[in-house]
Amino acid sequence: MNNAENMAVWGIHSQDEELFLKSKVIAIGWKKMGDLSKLEASREVYKERYAEAFPEAKIGSIPTSAGMLFRFVHELKTGDYVIYPSKQDRRVNIGIVEGDYFYQPEAGHYVHQRKVKWLKHIPRTSFSQGALYEIGAFMTFFSVKNFADEFLESLEKDPSKSAVDDSLPVTPDSIIEMTTDYVIKELAKHLKGYDFEVFVADLLEAMGYRTSVSKKGGDRGIDI
């Protein structure tokens, strides 16, 4: 499945995982902007409205923030793919946009929404570091280009098959993410059942706890 050049792939960040996954939407904030469907489909109009709604905003930040809002409403199309990386369960959620923009004033912070059908929820450890780095962008809503193919191909792959890529530069935050992903990946690969039980016992003892490993039972070490 190598059709990324024929479709748009977008990334989005949010702290409200329940809204995204249970309500099956993607959404962004900037509530003071009001109903964006009432604005003319012009980047300049969006910038002017943003400056009015957020007079304290730095001049240099206005084009970026207004641009994200414009793209969410007018450039994100029904049928496009969207990638939402969750920090709560460390999964990459991939879905397809099912509807146009709509304004949901009672939604609290995330009032600007689009309906989404979630297709797959894949562990972060299934992706290369380069792919994770791209969707770790600091922007709320952004286009995914460099590793779009990898994300789309993951829809048809066994999530246990992980890729490796260490060719991209890293930031302090991404180092923490990458290290955590690597540790989880290696533990899942090499330690299962009783071996993992012994590992946890040794780790707890190193942290100052007293532990004892129970005799092997019928659960094959599933319960620790």
N, C-alpha and C positions, 0 to 999 in steps of 0.2 A: 504493500500500500504506500506508494510514493507519489501522492497527488497533492503535496503541500502547495505546489506552485499554482494549483487550480482552485484553491480555497484559502480563506483567511483563517488564521489561528491567532487567538488572543489570550492574554494572561490577565488575571485579576487577583487582587489581594483584599482580604476582609477579615475582621475579627469575629464576625457573626456567622459562624459555621452552621448553626441551627437554621438561620434564615435561608442560607444558600442551599443546603442539602435537603432539609425537610420541606421547605416551601417551593423548592425547585426553581430558584431564580438566581440571577446574579444582580448585584446592585452596587451603587456608589453613593457617596454622601453629598455634601454641599447643599444642604436643605434650603439655605437662604436663597438659592437660585430660583426656587419656585418650579412650576411646571415647565419643563424645557420644551414640551411640544408646542408651546405658545410662542416660542422664539423663532425668528427667521433663521433658516438653515444657512447661517453665515458665521464664519469664525470671528469676524470683526464684531458682530452683534453679540456673540457669546463673551468675547473679551470685555466689551462695554458693560454687559450685564454683570459679569463677575466683579468688575471694578466697583460697580454700584453696590452689589451685595456684600462685598468684603473690602470696604475702604481702607482697612488696615493692611491689606496684602501688599507685599513688596512688588514694585512694578515688574521686576524680572520674573516673578513667579506667575504672573497673570496669564501669559500665553500658554504656559505648560498646563496649568490647572484647567483653564477654559478649553484648551485643546482636547484634554482627556474627556471632558463632558461632551464636546461636539462629536468626538469619535464614537463615544458610547451610544449616542442617539442616532447619528447619521451614517457612520462608516461601518459599524457593527451590523451585519446583515443576518436575517433569518437563514439558517443553514450553516453559518460559520461555526467553527469549533472554539471552545473556550476552555482554558486550563485554570483551575483554582487549587493552588497548593495549600493544604491545611497544616498548620503547625500543631494542632491539637492531637490528631491521630497520625501525623507524619505520612499522609497519603496525598497523592496527586489526583485530583478529581477532574475527569475530562468529560465534557458534555457538548451538546449541540444546541445552538440558539433556536428557539421555537416561535418567537414572536417579536413584534416591534416594541419600542420603548413605551413605558407607561409610568405615570406618576402615582405614587402610593403615599400620600401625606401622613397616614396613620402609622406608617412603618417605623417611626422614630427617626433614626439618623439616616438609614439607607433608603431614601425615598425614590431614587431614580432606578427603575428596575427593568429587567428583561426576563422573560420566561426561558427556562433551560431544561432540556432532558439530559440527565446525567447518564452517561454510557458506561463508565468504568471508574473504579476507585483503586488506584494502583500504589503500592508502597514506594516511597521515595527511593529506596535502595535498588529499584529496578531500572533507574535511569543513570546516565553518565553524569559526571560532575559538571560537564559543560552545559548539559540540558538543565540541570538544577540551578546552575549559576544564572542562566538566562531568565528563568521564571522567578528568580530571587530579586529581580529588579526592584528599585526603591519606589517606582511609580505605582499608583493604585490600579491603573488600567493601561495596558500596553500591547503592542503587537509582538507576536512570537515569530521569529523568522529563521534564525540560525539553526535551531534544533526542532523546527516544526515537524519534520519528517519522523524524527525519533518518537515524538509524542503520539503522532497519528498511527505509526506502526505498532505502538504498544497496545493499541486497542485489539490487535489480533494475536498478540504474543502471550506466552506464559509469563506472568508477572515475576516468577522466581528467577527468570533469566535476566541477569543484570549486565549493564554495559559499563565500560570503563573509559574515562577520558579525563586526563589531568593537564590538558594543554592550555587552560585558561587561567588568567591571574585571579587571585582571591583577595577578599577583604577580611578584616578581623571577624565580622559576623559570619561570613561564609565559611571561614575556617572552622568555626564551632559547628556549623551545620554539617559540613563535609566530614568532620571527625566523628560526629555522632552517627551519621549515616554509615560510615565505614565500620565502626565498632559493631553496630547492629547487624550489618551485612555479614561480617566475619563470624559473629556469634551464631547467627542462624546457619551459616555454612558448616562450621566445624564442631559446634557443641549442641548435641541433642540428647534428650532423655537423661540417663544417669550422669553422663559427662557434664551436662549443664548443671545438674544438681550439685555435683562436687565443686564445680567452678563457683557457684553462688555461695556455697559454704566457705570456701577459701577466701572469697572476696569479703564476706561479712566478718571473718576472723581478722583480716587485714585492717578492717575498719574498727576493730576493738570489741566485736561481739563474740560470744561463745556459741559454737554451733556443734551439731552432731548430724551426721548423714545416716538416715535410716537404711535398713536393709532393703535390698531390691524386692519390689513387690510386683503385683500384676499391672500397675499403672505405667511401668517402664519409665519411671522418672518424670512423668507429666506433672505431678503435684510435688511442690517443694516445701 
